[in-house]
């Protein structure tokens, strides 16, 4: 059995290459092994956002955000997904709660630019 970390690494490479279905397959397998790993949930959200499944993206990104509210990549991806779903109030709430929890605004800005 391949470890969830190894599956996550494979999925990230596939995502970078634009192979979203392969990335999703690796991530779903990793998620089954380690459903509490926020990085896996975050990457699933990113892949779903990339293929246009914004509801799925928001669900996984919220799960990741609950575990890591100060992770700049998670916060930026969640805010972008909420914005694309026309849920600006929720996006503002996520931003405020993340800042209160200690989100580094410079790291967030960099992640947002990449997102």
N, C-alpha and C positions, 0 to 999 in steps of 0.2 A: 504494500500500500504506500502510495506517495504521501508525504507529509503535507499538511495544509500550507505551510510556508513555501514549500517547493511548488505547489499548485498555484499559490498566489504569485510567485515570481514568473511562472509560465504564463499566467493570465495577463500580467502586466506587459510582458513582451508582446503577446498577441494583440492586446489593446493598442499598444504603440504602433504596431504594424497595420492596424485597421481591421484585424481579424476578430470581430466582435463576437461572433457565434462561438468560436473556439475559446475566446476569453471567458465568455459566460459559462461554458461547459466546465472549464477548470475551476471557476469561482463557485459554481453551485456544488461541485464535489468538495471543495475546501470548506464551504459553508456548512455542509452536512457534517463534516468532521469537527468543525470548530465554530459553532453558531454565535459564540460570544466575542469572536475576534472582530474588532471594529474595522480593521484594515480590509478584511474580506468583504464586510458589508459595504464599506465605502467604495471599494473597487466594483462591486456589483452595481451599486448606484451609478457610478460613472459610466459603466458599460451600457446600462439601460438608458441613461440620458443620451448617450451617443447614438443609440438606435431609435430614439424618439419615444421611448416608453417612460414618460415623465412621472406618471403615477407610481410605477414600480421603482423608479429612481428615487423619488421622494421617500417612499417607504423604507428602502434600504439605507438611504442617507440619514434619515431620522434615527434609525436604529444605531448606526455608527455614531451619530452625534450624541445620543444619550450616553454612550460609553466614553466618548472623547470630545466633550464640548469645546475644548480649546485647540483641537487639531485644525490648523488653518486650511488644509485641503478639504477636509470633511465639511467645514463651515462654508467655504466658498462654493463647493459643489452643491450643497443643500440650498444655499441662498440663490444660486443661479437657477436651480431646478424649480424652486418655489416661484421665482420671478417669471420663468417661462410658463408656469401653470397659472399665472395671473393671481398669485396669492401674496401680494406685497406685505400685508399685515403680518403674516406668518414669517416672512423673510426678515422683517424688522425685528420681530420678537426673537428669532434665532440669533440675530446679530447682537442684540442687547444682552441676551442671556449669556452668550459666549464671551462678550467683553467683560461682563460681571464675573465670569468664572476665571478670567485671566488670559483670554485670547491675545496673542501678540499681534498687534495691528499691522506691523511691517510684514510678518510672515503671511498674514491673511491677504494683504494687498498683493504680494507676489503670487500667491496661489490663485487669487482672483484673476490676475492678468494672464495666467497660464490656462485658466478654465475656459 
